[in-house]
Amino acid sequence: MTAMQPTDNCSILTLAPYRILPATGGGHAAILQLHHHIGKLCPDHIVSTKDNDNSDAYAFDMHRYFATNPARYLPFAYQRTLKGLGRKYDVQSIICEHPYMAISANALANNLGLPWYLRSHNIESERFRSLGKPWWRALARYEQWAMQKADGIFFLTEEDSSWAQQNFYINAAKCHFLPFGTVLEGRPSGKEEARKQLSELWKIDAKKKWIYFLGALEYKPNEEAVAYIINEIAPRLRKNSSNYQILIGGKGLNYSLQEQIKNSPDMQYVGFIPDLSDFLNACDIMVNPVMKGGGVKTKAVEALGYNKMVISSRSGAAGILPSICGNNLMISEDNDWDNFCADIGKVMSTATDIPEEFYETYYWGNIAKKALSLIEGT
């Protein structure tokens, strides 16, 4: 992608409706990283909740105005404040993260005579439908309205873009693919040192293949994925090999699953991991048996960025472009545990490097340049 020089001609006001600092999940990272890299090229003012932590490490400006209670979602509740910020910083476009503040974003854009863009992290109504929430239909009508009103929609997956065009009747010209990215510009180094440190910390055999799953484990789809690892994947692996260790990372895993892991010598629950870079560098294989929740599974993108082998269910790989992942992404159909585990066996003996093309598409800096090109119409 050609270089884009910093400019003051594209000042942006971004509505982020919840606490994103500190980042505790992929959704937070999706907001922080895109706007951090946009902020390196163009003034980007994020309006978010009052309980956000310090943002000095990021290139955007954080404005903590939204209340922490649900009243912040009331239409027009912050119009005077937002209009004042827009005029103060000579804002020329608006980005609304998620559809929940779309009414406010649309009204603000109309008042200031500006275009606004909706960033769709997933089809929210479909995600809640898959989780059994009874109000998903009402959300679907609102989400469709928001997409129809926006001047452009930034989707994290091409599948969501196609779905919105077919089911919400959104003009294809308004739909743009801006994936969840990686902070890495190329394949990382330092695996052996990271592995040595963690093997000593967690008393793990460094000579074995480290297979891992990582996520917010209080989230039901991730909890179910851990259960699949315990009940479907691990028993199959034990039949053919002992040269591996399965690591489950993330906070919030329920007690019952923790107890099952304790009783399995080839598994270990390592809990919350403060330094993900060392962990991701040290491991060998990510398993991603997630089958619910919608949207792109951000931990799979992170794993590929760290040059890991990723073994995924079909649903878990949604939104990722296999064509630029080389042989590092292997996909089996949902619930096909025999093929899933056969893929693990293959990569335990033969590993490959992620193609450089992956970083051209998925490096956050390149994604930010694409976003600004779309906003500026270049």
C-alpha positions in Angstrom: 0.0 0.0 0.0 1.4 3.4 -0.9 2.5 5.7 1.9 0.0 8.3 3.3 1.5 11.4 4.9 0.0 12.9 8.0 -2.6 15.5 7.3 -4.8 18.0 9.1 -7.5 17.9 6.5 -9.5 15.0 7.7 -10.3 15.6 11.4 -12.6 12.8 12.7 -15.0 12.6 15.6 -15.5 9.0 16.8 -18.3 7.8 19.1 -17.2 4.8 21.2 -20.1 3.9 23.5 -18.3 2.0 26.3 -15.1 1.7 28.3 -12.2 0.7 26.0 -9.3 1.5 28.3 -7.9 -0.8 29.6 -8.5 -3.1 26.7 -9.8 -6.4 28.0 -11.1 -8.0 24.7 -10.9 -8.0 21.0 -13.7 -5.4 20.6 -11.7 -2.9 22.7 -8.5 -3.7 20.7 -10.4 -3.2 17.4 -11.4 0.4 18.4 -8.1 1.3 20.1 -5.8 0.0 17.3 -7.7 1.4 14.4 -8.0 4.9 15.9 -4.4 4.8 17.2 -3.1 4.3 13.7 -5.6 6.8 12.2 -4.4 9.2 14.8 -0.9 9.0 13.5 -2.2 10.3 10.1 -5.1 12.5 11.0 -6.6 14.2 14.1 -9.0 11.6 15.7 -11.1 12.6 18.6 -12.8 9.7 20.5 -15.7 10.5 22.7 -16.3 7.7 25.2 -17.3 7.0 28.8 -16.0 8.8 31.9 -14.4 5.6 33.3 -11.8 5.2 30.6 -8.2 4.9 31.8 -5.3 7.2 30.6 -4.9 7.3 26.8 -1.5 8.9 26.6 0.0 5.9 24.9 -2.3 6.3 21.9 -2.2 8.8 19.0 -5.9 9.8 19.3 -7.4 12.3 21.7 -9.8 10.9 24.3 -12.8 12.9 25.5 -14.5 11.3 28.5 -18.1 12.7 28.4 -20.5 9.7 28.2 -22.1 8.5 31.4 -21.4 4.9 32.5 -25.1 4.1 32.9 -27.5 3.1 30.1 -28.8 6.7 29.8 -25.8 7.4 27.5 -27.6 5.6 24.7 -30.6 8.0 24.8 -30.9 9.7 21.4 -29.7 13.4 21.5 -28.6 13.2 25.1 -25.2 14.6 24.2 -25.9 16.6 21.1 -24.8 19.9 22.4 -21.6 18.5 23.7 -20.9 16.6 20.5 -21.7 19.5 18.3 -19.4 21.7 20.3 -16.5 19.2 19.9 -17.2 19.0 16.2 -17.0 22.7 15.7 -14.0 23.2 18.1 -11.9 20.6 16.3 -13.1 21.4 12.8 -14.3 17.9 12.4 -15.0 16.8 8.8 -16.4 13.3 9.3 -17.9 11.1 12.1 -17.4 7.4 12.9 -19.8 5.6 15.1 -18.5 2.4 16.6 -21.4 -0.1 16.7 -25.0 0.9 15.8 -26.1 1.8 19.3 -25.5 5.6 19.0 -26.5 5.7 15.4 -29.4 8.1 16.0 -27.1 10.6 17.7 -24.4 10.1 15.0 -27.0 10.7 12.2 -28.5 13.8 13.9 -25.0 15.2 14.6 -23.9 14.6 11.0 -27.1 16.3 9.7 -26.6 19.3 12.0 -22.9 19.8 11.1 -23.4 19.0 7.4 -20.9 16.1 7.6 -20.8 12.5 6.4 -20.9 9.7 9.0 -19.7 6.1 8.9 -20.9 3.2 10.9 -18.3 0.6 12.0 -20.0 -2.8 12.2 -17.9 -5.1 14.4 -20.4 -7.9 13.5 -24.1 -8.1 12.6 -25.2 -7.3 16.2 -28.7 -8.6 15.8 -27.5 -11.9 14.4 -25.0 -12.3 17.2 -27.8 -11.8 19.8 -30.1 -14.1 17.8 -27.4 -16.9 18.0 -27.2 -16.3 21.7 -30.9 -16.7 22.2 -31.8 -13.1 23.1 -35.5 -12.5 22.6 -35.2 -8.9 21.5 -32.9 -9.5 18.5 -35.7 -8.7 15.9 -36.1 -5.2 17.3 -32.4 -4.7 17.2 -32.3 -5.9 13.6 -34.8 -3.2 12.5 -32.7 -0.5 14.2 -29.4 -1.9 12.9 -30.9 -1.9 9.3 -32.0 1.7 9.7 -28.5 2.7 11.0 -26.8 1.1 8.0 -29.2 2.7 5.5 -28.7 6.1 7.0 -24.9 6.0 7.2 -22.8 7.3 4.3 -20.6 4.2 4.6 -20.3 1.1 6.7 -16.9 -0.4 7.7 -17.3 -4.2 8.1 -14.8 -6.4 9.9 -15.7 -9.3 7.6 -16.6 -9.7 4.0 -19.3 -12.1 5.0 -21.0 -9.5 7.2 -20.8 -7.0 4.2 -22.5 -9.5 1.9 -25.1 -10.4 4.6 -26.0 -6.8 5.1 -26.4 -6.2 1.4 -28.7 -9.2 1.0 -30.7 -9.0 4.2 -30.7 -5.3 5.1 -30.8 -4.2 1.4 -27.7 -2.0 1.8 -26.1 -0.5 -1.3 -22.9 -2.4 -2.1 -21.1 0.9 -2.8 -21.5 1.9 0.9 -20.0 -1.4 2.2 -16.3 -1.5 2.9 -14.1 -4.3 4.3 -11.8 -3.1 7.1 -10.6 -6.2 9.0 -9.5 -6.7 12.5 -5.7 -6.4 12.3 -2.4 -7.1 13.9 0.0 -4.7 15.5 2.9 -6.5 13.7 4.2 -5.4 10.4 5.9 -8.7 9.7 6.8 -12.1 11.3 8.0 -11.6 14.9 11.3 -12.8 16.4 12.2 -13.9 19.9 10.2 -17.1 20.2 12.9 -19.1 21.9 13.5 -16.6 24.7 9.8 -16.1 25.3 9.4 -19.9 25.4 12.2 -20.4 27.9 10.8 -17.8 30.2 7.2 -19.2 30.2 8.4 -22.9 30.4 10.2 -21.9 33.7 7.3 -19.9 35.0 4.6 -22.5 34.3 6.8 -25.7 34.6 6.0 -26.8 31.0 8.2 -29.0 28.9 9.7 -26.6 26.2 10.3 -29.5 23.9 6.6 -30.3 23.5 4.3 -28.6 21.1 2.3 -25.9 22.9 -1.3 -25.8 21.8 -3.4 -23.0 23.1 -6.8 -21.3 23.3 -7.2 -17.8 24.5 -10.1 -15.5 25.2 -12.5 -13.9 27.6 -13.7 -17.2 29.2 -16.8 -15.8 30.9 -18.2 -15.2 27.4 -20.4 -18.2 26.6 -19.1 -19.0 23.1 -15.5 -19.1 24.5 -16.6 -21.2 27.5 -18.2 -23.7 25.1 -15.0 -23.8 23.1 -13.0 -24.8 26.2 -15.6 -27.5 26.8 -15.0 -28.8 23.3 -11.3 -28.8 23.9 -11.7 -30.8 27.1 -14.3 -33.3 25.8 -13.7 -33.6 22.1 -10.2 -32.5 21.1 -8.0 -33.6 24.0 -9.3 -37.3 24.1 -8.7 -37.7 20.3 -5.2 -36.2 20.6 -4.3 -38.6 23.4 -4.9 -41.6 21.1 -2.0 -40.5 18.8 0.5 -38.4 20.7 1.8 -37.3 24.0 4.2 -34.7 22.6 2.0 -31.7 23.4 0.7 -29.5 26.1 -2.7 -27.7 25.9 -2.8 -24.2 27.5 -6.0 -22.4 28.2 -5.5 -18.6 28.7 -7.9 -15.9 29.8 -9.9 -14.8 32.9 -13.3 -16.0 34.0 -13.2 -19.7 33.3 -15.9 -21.4 35.4 -14.9 -23.7 38.3 -16.2 -26.9 36.8 -14.1 -26.6 33.7 -11.0 -25.6 35.8 -11.4 -28.8 37.8 -11.6 -30.9 34.6 -8.4 -29.3 33.4 -6.6 -29.9 36.7 -7.4 -33.6 36.3 -5.8 -33.7 32.8 -2.0 -33.8 32.9 -1.8 -32.7 29.2 -3.8 -29.5 29.9 -3.1 -26.4 32.0 -5.2 -23.3 32.8 -2.9 -20.3 33.0 -5.5 -17.7 33.7 -5.2 -14.1 32.7 -2.0 -13.3 30.7 -0.8 -9.7 31.2 1.9 -9.9 28.4 0.2 -11.5 25.4 3.2 -10.9 23.1 5.5 -13.3 25.0 2.7 -15.9 25.2 1.8 -15.7 21.5 5.4 -15.8 20.5 6.1 -18.9 22.6 3.2 -21.1 21.5 3.1 -23.2 18.4 -0.6 -23.9 17.5 -3.8 -22.1 18.2 -7.0 -24.2 18.3 -10.2 -22.2 17.6 -13.3 -24.4 18.1 -15.6 -21.4 18.5 -19.0 -21.9 16.8 -21.2 -19.1 18.2 -21.1 -15.3 18.7 -20.8 -13.9 15.2 -18.2 -11.7 13.7 -14.5 -12.3 13.2 -12.7 -14.2 16.0 -10.0 -11.7 16.8 -7.7 -14.1 18.6 -7.3 -16.1 15.4 -6.1 -13.0 13.5 -3.6 -12.2 16.4 -2.3 -15.8 16.2 -1.8 -15.6 12.5 0.0 -12.3 12.9 2.4 -14.1 15.3 3.1 -16.7 12.7 1.2 -19.5 14.5 -0.5 -22.5 13.0 -4.3 -22.0 13.5 -6.7 -24.9 13.5 -10.3 -23.7 13.3 -13.9 -24.6 12.9 -15.6 -23.1 10.0 -17.5 -20.6 12.2 -14.3 -19.8 14.1 -12.6 -18.8 10.8 -15.4 -16.5 9.6 -14.1 -13.2 8.3 -10.5 -14.3 7.8 -9.2 -14.5 4.2 -7.7 -18.0 3.8 -6.2 -17.0 0.5 -3.5 -14.9 2.1 -2.8 -17.2 5.1 -0.9 -19.8 3.2 -0.9 -23.1 5.0 -1.1 -21.4 8.5 -4.9 -21.6 8.6 -6.6 -25.0 8.5 -10.4 -25.2 8.6 -12.7 -28.1 9.3 -16.5 -28.1 9.3 -18.2 -27.3 12.6 -18.4 -30.3 15.0 -16.1 -32.4 12.7 -13.7 -33.2 15.5 -12.0 -36.1 13.7 -10.8 -33.8 10.9 -10.1 -31.0 13.4 -7.7 -33.2 15.3 -6.2 -34.7 12.1 -5.3 -31.1 11.2 -3.6 -30.6 14.6 -1.6 -33.8 14.0 -0.4 -32.5 10.6 0.9 -29.2 11.9 2.5 -30.8 14.9 5.0 -32.4 12.5 5.1 -29.7 9.8 4.9 -26.0 10.4 5.0 -23.2 7.8 5.5 -19.4 7.8 2.6 -17.0 7.2 3.0 -15.2 3.9 4.1 -11.5 3.9 0.9 -10.7 2.0 -0.9 -11.4 5.2 0.6 -8.2 6.8 -0.2 -6.1 3.8 -3.9 -6.7 4.4 -4.0 -7.1 8.2 -1.4 -4.7 9.6 -3.3 -2.0 11.5 -1.3 0.8 9.9 -2.4 -0.4 6.4 -6.0 -0.7 7.6 -6.0 2.8 8.9 -4.7 4.1 5.6 -7.5 2.3 3.8 -10.0 3.8 6.2 -8.8 7.3 5.5 -8.7 6.7 1.7 -12.4 5.7 1.9 -13.3 8.7 4.0 -11.5 11.1 1.8 -12.9 9.5 -1.3 -9.4 8.9 -2.8 
